[in-house]
Amino acid sequence: MSEALAPIFTPKQRKPDWIRVKAPTSTGFAETKKLMRRLNLATVCEEAACPNIGECWTKKHATVMILGDTCTRACAFCNVKTGMPRAVDPLEPEHVAVAAAELGLTHIVVTSVDRDDLPDGGAGQFVRVIQALRRNTPSTTIEILTPDFRNKVQSAVEAIVEAGPDVYNHNLETVPRLYPTIRPGARYYASLRLLESVKRHDPKIFTKSGVMVGLGEERLEVHQVMDDMRSADIDFLTMGQYLQPTPRHAKVAEFVTPQTFSAYAAIARAKGFLLVAATPLTRSSYHAGDDFAKMRVAREAKLAVAR
């Protein structure tokens, strides 16, 4: 067992009314699950125990998780299993494209586990997935949510940006003070530099990052993260409530109220983000297609004002 998870064996707390969701039972949910299994695709919706899976899968919206279902890290907040991953599936890019076509996706979100075992951190598979989507579903806009490509950032970012995703997302997850216990395998400023590097290589790509609250962060620490994101020219901030996936994961320090989320959102908008999504159930890919459309409109409006 990893050191990050070993000391934490606390029962999951009862959730407040505003964070509860119904168990998925729709036909659309079942059809989406069947498609993912037929194509041998993992989804972060399942692996991370996302509370929005019922709503999203009913609408045939699924976030594909490439490079397998086993992560080389053990973050204290994450439900994805840790271990030695299997070999990269060469059919995975085409299967992702088939899924996008069969689901009728106008916007797709593709994420991955951390693959510190690979020479390129898995960047090449992201490139192949983007290329397969462009060939098979050219009208589908593409959002990627990548790991931090530890010690491989420059080459990874260059390759992926060259492939031309519409949105590049990488989550900071929490405030710097909590990294040693919550995200011990990562470095806060390395993640910021990754996002900054994306904009430097191609300013037209929208950048996006998210944080969880309820882990014990202070209000002013969250404001500082917002400032750091804006310094890196990040366009879109997502903010949601951390939920403890199992008793072995980090305990919820606080269930943040919807009113506090609204206050955070107002502050973030004042700091200059093109778009902000901040609610208890907000997740990186929740309503991603609708948000992408809003982000494009916001950029056009900003450019019009500048002209």
TIGU-970216 format. One record per residue (C-alpha): residue number from 1; residue in three letters; chain; y, x, z. Coordinates in steps of 0.02 Angstrom, whole numbers. Layout:
N
(rec NUM, "ALA", "A", (Y, X, Z))
...
***
This chain:
307
(rec 1, "MET", "A", (0, 0, 0))
(rec 2, "SER", "A", (174, 64, -42))
(rec 3, "GLU", "A", (294, 117, 95))
(rec 4, "ALA", "A", (419, -10, 28))
(rec 5, "LEU", "A", (302, -155, 70))
(rec 6, "ALA", "A", (198, -89, 215))
(rec 7, "PRO", "A", (311, -130, 363))
(rec 8, "ILE", "A", (355, -306, 308))
(rec 9, "PHE", "A", (236, -445, 360))
(rec 10, "THR", "A", (349, -591, 403))
(rec 11, "PRO", "A", (315, -775, 367))
(rec 12, "LYS", "A", (414, -859, 229))
(rec 13, "GLN", "A", (557, -964, 297))
(rec 14, "ARG", "A", (579, -1148, 262))
(rec 15, "LYS", "A", (697, -1170, 116))
(rec 16, "PRO", "A", (853, -1279, 129))
(rec 17, "ASP", "A", (863, -1436, 23))
(rec 18, "TRP", "A", (974, -1354, -110))
(rec 19, "ILE", "A", (843, -1224, -155))
(rec 20, "ARG", "A", (688, -1336, -169))
(rec 21, "VAL", "A", (613, -1381, -338))
(rec 22, "LYS", "A", (471, -1494, -392))
(rec 23, "ALA", "A", (303, -1426, -446))
(rec 24, "PRO", "A", (284, -1422, -636))
(rec 25, "THR", "A", (175, -1561, -709))
(rec 26, "SER", "A", (246, -1598, -883))
(rec 27, "THR", "A", (154, -1591, -1048))
(rec 28, "GLY", "A", (282, -1465, -1112))
(rec 29, "PHE", "A", (242, -1350, -967))
(rec 30, "ALA", "A", (56, -1357, -1004))
(rec 31, "GLU", "A", (84, -1324, -1189))
(rec 32, "THR", "A", (195, -1174, -1155))
(rec 33, "LYS", "A", (66, -1101, -1036))
(rec 34, "LYS", "A", (-73, -1127, -1163))
(rec 35, "LEU", "A", (28, -1036, -1298))
(rec 36, "MET", "A", (63, -887, -1185))
(rec 37, "ARG", "A", (-123, -869, -1144))
(rec 38, "ARG", "A", (-176, -888, -1326))
(rec 39, "LEU", "A", (-59, -746, -1377))
(rec 40, "ASN", "A", (-107, -640, -1226))
(rec 41, "LEU", "A", (74, -631, -1169))
(rec 42, "ALA", "A", (136, -608, -991))
(rec 43, "THR", "A", (292, -697, -933))
(rec 44, "VAL", "A", (412, -651, -795))
(rec 45, "CYS", "A", (421, -838, -758))
(rec 46, "GLU", "A", (244, -829, -689))
(rec 47, "GLU", "A", (233, -651, -627))
(rec 48, "ALA", "A", (397, -660, -529))
(rec 49, "ALA", "A", (361, -836, -465))
(rec 50, "CYS", "A", (524, -904, -536))
(rec 51, "PRO", "A", (575, -1070, -456))
(rec 52, "ASN", "A", (641, -1133, -624))
(rec 53, "ILE", "A", (477, -1119, -719))
(rec 54, "GLY", "A", (446, -1306, -722))
(rec 55, "GLU", "A", (616, -1347, -796))
(rec 56, "CYS", "A", (616, -1204, -922))
(rec 57, "TRP", "A", (437, -1220, -984))
(rec 58, "THR", "A", (456, -1408, -1005))
(rec 59, "LYS", "A", (596, -1365, -1128))
(rec 60, "LYS", "A", (483, -1233, -1211))
(rec 61, "HIS", "A", (592, -1091, -1144))
(rec 62, "ALA", "A", (490, -942, -1082))
(rec 63, "THR", "A", (542, -764, -1042))
(rec 64, "VAL", "A", (413, -645, -1112))
(rec 65, "MET", "A", (369, -491, -1010))
(rec 66, "ILE", "A", (310, -351, -1123))
(rec 67, "LEU", "A", (214, -190, -1084))
(rec 68, "GLY", "A", (86, -282, -980))
(rec 69, "ASP", "A", (90, -365, -811))
(rec 70, "THR", "A", (76, -212, -698))
(rec 71, "CYS", "A", (228, -114, -640))
(rec 72, "THR", "A", (233, 70, -591))
(rec 73, "ARG", "A", (353, 32, -449))
(rec 74, "ALA", "A", (346, -74, -291))
(rec 75, "CYS", "A", (515, -151, -257))
(rec 76, "ALA", "A", (523, -248, -94))
(rec 77, "PHE", "A", (591, -406, -178))
(rec 78, "CYS", "A", (478, -417, -330))
(rec 79, "ASN", "A", (316, -515, -350))
(rec 80, "VAL", "A", (253, -420, -503))
(rec 81, "LYS", "A", (96, -323, -458))
(rec 82, "THR", "A", (101, -134, -440))
(rec 83, "GLY", "A", (-26, -9, -503))
(rec 84, "MET", "A", (-79, 92, -654))
(rec 85, "PRO", "A", (-38, -12, -809))
(rec 86, "ARG", "A", (-153, -33, -956))
(rec 87, "ALA", "A", (-121, 44, -1127))
(rec 88, "VAL", "A", (22, -32, -1227))
(rec 89, "ASP", "A", (-39, -176, -1338))
(rec 90, "PRO", "A", (5, -137, -1520))
(rec 91, "LEU", "A", (-7, -323, -1563))
(rec 92, "GLU", "A", (118, -374, -1430))
(rec 93, "PRO", "A", (275, -367, -1541))
(rec 94, "GLU", "A", (199, -484, -1671))
(rec 95, "HIS", "A", (134, -599, -1535))
(rec 96, "VAL", "A", (309, -613, -1461))
(rec 97, "ALA", "A", (377, -658, -1633))
(rec 98, "VAL", "A", (241, -790, -1657))
(rec 99, "ALA", "A", (281, -864, -1487))
(rec 100, "ALA", "A", (467, -873, -1530))
(rec 101, "ALA", "A", (426, -962, -1692))
(rec 102, "GLU", "A", (302, -1085, -1617))
(rec 103, "LEU", "A", (417, -1126, -1472))
(rec 104, "GLY", "A", (562, -1149, -1593))
(rec 105, "LEU", "A", (674, -1032, -1493))
(rec 106, "THR", "A", (852, -1009, -1551))
(rec 107, "HIS", "A", (875, -879, -1413))
(rec 108, "ILE", "A", (739, -773, -1334))
(rec 109, "VAL", "A", (740, -665, -1178))
(rec 110, "VAL", "A", (620, -517, -1174))
(rec 111, "THR", "A", (595, -414, -1017))
(rec 112, "SER", "A", (466, -289, -956))
(rec 113, "VAL", "A", (386, -206, -808))
(rec 114, "ASP", "A", (438, -28, -764))
(rec 115, "ARG", "A", (331, 95, -861))
(rec 116, "ASP", "A", (370, 264, -784))
(rec 117, "ASP", "A", (202, 323, -851))
(rec 118, "LEU", "A", (261, 317, -1033))
(rec 119, "PRO", "A", (360, 461, -1112))
(rec 120, "ASP", "A", (495, 341, -1172))
(rec 121, "GLY", "A", (483, 221, -1024))
(rec 122, "GLY", "A", (431, 84, -1145))
(rec 123, "ALA", "A", (590, 87, -1251))
(rec 124, "GLY", "A", (489, 100, -1412))
(rec 125, "GLN", "A", (400, -64, -1376))
(rec 126, "PHE", "A", (568, -151, -1351))
(rec 127, "VAL", "A", (621, -84, -1521))
(rec 128, "ARG", "A", (461, -146, -1603))
(rec 129, "VAL", "A", (480, -318, -1524))
(rec 130, "ILE", "A", (661, -333, -1585))
(rec 131, "GLN", "A", (608, -280, -1760))
(rec 132, "ALA", "A", (464, -407, -1762))
(rec 133, "LEU", "A", (581, -546, -1707))
(rec 134, "ARG", "A", (709, -500, -1841))
(rec 135, "ARG", "A", (572, -506, -1974))
(rec 136, "ASN", "A", (489, -667, -1919))
(rec 137, "THR", "A", (628, -772, -1840))
(rec 138, "PRO", "A", (790, -697, -1908))
(rec 139, "SER", "A", (898, -839, -1841))
(rec 140, "THR", "A", (839, -813, -1661))
(rec 141, "THR", "A", (964, -719, -1555))
(rec 142, "ILE", "A", (886, -585, -1445))
(rec 143, "GLU", "A", (921, -544, -1264))
(rec 144, "ILE", "A", (830, -401, -1181))
(rec 145, "LEU", "A", (815, -366, -996))
(rec 146, "THR", "A", (761, -186, -976))
(rec 147, "PRO", "A", (710, -73, -832))
(rec 148, "ASP", "A", (818, 78, -792))
(rec 149, "PHE", "A", (717, 202, -899))
(rec 150, "ARG", "A", (726, 330, -759))
(rec 151, "ASN", "A", (761, 505, -826))
(rec 152, "LYS", "A", (753, 438, -1005))
(rec 153, "VAL", "A", (912, 334, -1015))
(rec 154, "GLN", "A", (1004, 416, -1159))
(rec 155, "SER", "A", (861, 416, -1285))
(rec 156, "ALA", "A", (802, 243, -1232))
(rec 157, "VAL", "A", (973, 164, -1245))
(rec 158, "GLU", "A", (1007, 245, -1414))
(rec 159, "ALA", "A", (844, 181, -1487))
(rec 160, "ILE", "A", (862, 4, -1420))
(rec 161, "VAL", "A", (1046, -14, -1467))
(rec 162, "GLU", "A", (1004, 46, -1642))
(rec 163, "ALA", "A", (877, -97, -1654))
(rec 164, "GLY", "A", (1022, -218, -1623))
(rec 165, "PRO", "A", (988, -344, -1484))
(rec 166, "ASP", "A", (1125, -473, -1459))
(rec 167, "VAL", "A", (1126, -455, -1268))
(rec 168, "TYR", "A", (1076, -306, -1163))
(rec 169, "ASN", "A", (1037, -353, -984))
(rec 170, "HIS", "A", (992, -237, -841))
(rec 171, "ASN", "A", (1002, -301, -663))
(rec 172, "LEU", "A", (1083, -203, -521))
(rec 173, "GLU", "A", (990, -324, -405))
(rec 174, "THR", "A", (1081, -284, -241))
(rec 175, "VAL", "A", (1220, -183, -160))
(rec 176, "PRO", "A", (1206, 7, -150))
(rec 177, "ARG", "A", (1175, 11, 38))
(rec 178, "LEU", "A", (1014, -90, 20))
(rec 179, "TYR", "A", (937, 12, -122))
(rec 180, "PRO", "A", (830, 125, -8))
(rec 181, "THR", "A", (737, -25, 63))
(rec 182, "ILE", "A", (749, -155, -75))
(rec 183, "ARG", "A", (744, -52, -235))
(rec 184, "PRO", "A", (685, 121, -180))
(rec 185, "GLY", "A", (627, 181, -351))
(rec 186, "ALA", "A", (797, 155, -431))
(rec 187, "ARG", "A", (973, 223, -413))
(rec 188, "TYR", "A", (1124, 108, -411))
(rec 189, "TYR", "A", (1242, 221, -509))
(rec 190, "ALA", "A", (1108, 265, -636))
(rec 191, "SER", "A", (1092, 79, -675))
(rec 192, "LEU", "A", (1280, 64, -694))
(rec 193, "ARG", "A", (1285, 213, -811))
(rec 194, "LEU", "A", (1146, 136, -917))
(rec 195, "LEU", "A", (1250, -20, -947))
(rec 196, "GLU", "A", (1405, 83, -977))
(rec 197, "SER", "A", (1307, 184, -1105))
(rec 198, "VAL", "A", (1258, 27, -1201))
(rec 199, "LYS", "A", (1441, -20, -1224))
(rec 200, "ARG", "A", (1486, 157, -1274))
(rec 201, "HIS", "A", (1353, 156, -1410))
(rec 202, "ASP", "A", (1396, -18, -1475))
(rec 203, "PRO", "A", (1542, -117, -1400))
(rec 204, "LYS", "A", (1487, -273, -1496))
(rec 205, "ILE", "A", (1329, -295, -1393))
(rec 206, "PHE", "A", (1355, -410, -1245))
(rec 207, "THR", "A", (1305, -331, -1079))
(rec 208, "LYS", "A", (1241, -428, -932))
(rec 209, "SER", "A", (1186, -390, -754))
(rec 210, "GLY", "A", (1130, -487, -603))
(rec 211, "VAL", "A", (1121, -475, -414))
(rec 212, "MET", "A", (1025, -568, -280))
(rec 213, "VAL", "A", (1110, -622, -120))
(rec 214, "GLY", "A", (1034, -666, 46))
(rec 215, "LEU", "A", (961, -492, 77))
(rec 216, "GLY", "A", (1085, -443, 211))
(rec 217, "GLU", "A", (1230, -388, 101))
(rec 218, "GLU", "A", (1410, -408, 160))
(rec 219, "ARG", "A", (1538, -509, 63))
(rec 220, "LEU", "A", (1650, -359, 27))
(rec 221, "GLU", "A", (1499, -261, -35))
(rec 222, "VAL", "A", (1467, -397, -164))
(rec 223, "HIS", "A", (1649, -390, -217))
(rec 224, "GLN", "A", (1632, -201, -240))
(rec 225, "VAL", "A", (1479, -226, -351))
(rec 226, "MET", "A", (1583, -344, -457))
(rec 227, "ASP", "A", (1718, -211, -473))
(rec 228, "ASP", "A", (1589, -80, -520))
(rec 229, "MET", "A", (1519, -195, -654))
(rec 230, "ARG", "A", (1690, -226, -728))
(rec 231, "SER", "A", (1723, -38, -729))
(rec 232, "ALA", "A", (1566, -24, -835))
(rec 233, "ASP", "A", (1634, -162, -949))
(rec 234, "ILE", "A", (1492, -283, -910))
(rec 235, "ASP", "A", (1525, -452, -990))
(rec 236, "PHE", "A", (1413, -572, -894))
(rec 237, "LEU", "A", (1370, -580, -709))
(rec 238, "THR", "A", (1224, -683, -642))
(rec 239, "MET", "A", (1202, -713, -457))
(rec 240, "GLY", "A", (1062, -806, -369))
(rec 241, "GLN", "A", (977, -830, -202))
(rec 242, "TYR", "A", (839, -706, -157))
(rec 243, "LEU", "A", (677, -795, -114))
(rec 244, "GLN", "A", (536, -707, -23))
(rec 245, "PRO", "A", (385, -716, -139))
(rec 246, "THR", "A", (252, -671, -8))
(rec 247, "PRO", "A", (251, -628, 178))
(rec 248, "ARG", "A", (235, -444, 130))
(rec 249, "HIS", "A", (401, -441, 39))
(rec 250, "ALA", "A", (576, -421, 109))
(rec 251, "LYS", "A", (628, -564, 222))
(rec 252, "VAL", "A", (770, -680, 173))
(rec 253, "ALA", "A", (917, -632, 284))
(rec 254, "GLU", "A", (1019, -785, 238))
(rec 255, "PHE", "A", (1010, -939, 129))
(rec 256, "VAL", "A", (1180, -932, 48))
(rec 257, "THR", "A", (1263, -1102, 28))
(rec 258, "PRO", "A", (1314, -1176, -140))
(rec 259, "GLN", "A", (1495, -1171, -79))
(rec 260, "THR", "A", (1484, -983, -52))
(rec 261, "PHE", "A", (1411, -961, -226))
(rec 262, "SER", "A", (1558, -1058, -297))
(rec 263, "ALA", "A", (1678, -944, -204))
(rec 264, "TYR", "A", (1589, -789, -271))
(rec 265, "ALA", "A", (1598, -861, -448))
(rec 266, "ALA", "A", (1785, -892, -434))
(rec 267, "ILE", "A", (1815, -714, -377))
(rec 268, "ALA", "A", (1707, -644, -517))
(rec 269, "ARG", "A", (1800, -743, -649))
(rec 270, "ALA", "A", (1965, -680, -580))
(rec 271, "LYS", "A", (1899, -502, -601))
(rec 272, "GLY", "A", (1881, -529, -788))
(rec 273, "PHE", "A", (1699, -565, -830))
(rec 274, "LEU", "A", (1678, -661, -992))
(rec 275, "LEU", "A", (1550, -772, -907))
(rec 276, "VAL", "A", (1485, -798, -730))
(rec 277, "ALA", "A", (1332, -895, -674))
(rec 278, "ALA", "A", (1318, -906, -485))
(rec 279, "THR", "A", (1210, -1038, -401))
(rec 280, "PRO", "A", (1063, -1030, -281))
(rec 281, "LEU", "A", (937, -1055, -423))
(rec 282, "THR", "A", (1022, -942, -551))
(rec 283, "ARG", "A", (906, -812, -626))
(rec 284, "SER", "A", (935, -685, -765))
(rec 285, "SER", "A", (861, -791, -903))
(rec 286, "TYR", "A", (901, -965, -834))
(rec 287, "HIS", "A", (994, -1063, -969))
(rec 288, "ALA", "A", (1013, -898, -1063))
(rec 289, "GLY", "A", (1032, -978, -1234))
(rec 290, "ASP", "A", (1171, -1096, -1180))
(rec 291, "ASP", "A", (1256, -955, -1087))
(rec 292, "PHE", "A", (1249, -842, -1240))
(rec 293, "ALA", "A", (1340, -974, -1342))
(rec 294, "LYS", "A", (1473, -989, -1206))
(rec 295, "MET", "A", (1492, -800, -1200))
(rec 296, "ARG", "A", (1524, -789, -1387))
(rec 297, "VAL", "A", (1656, -924, -1375))
(rec 298, "ALA", "A", (1737, -834, -1227))
(rec 299, "ARG", "A", (1744, -670, -1323))
(rec 300, "GLU", "A", (1823, -753, -1475))
(rec 301, "ALA", "A", (1954, -835, -1363))
(rec 302, "LYS", "A", (1991, -668, -1280))
(rec 303, "LEU", "A", (2010, -580, -1447))
(rec 304, "ALA", "A", (2123, -720, -1511))
(rec 305, "VAL", "A", (2237, -698, -1361))
(rec 306, "ALA", "A", (2241, -509, -1389))
(rec 307, "ARG", "A", (2291, -534, -1571))
***
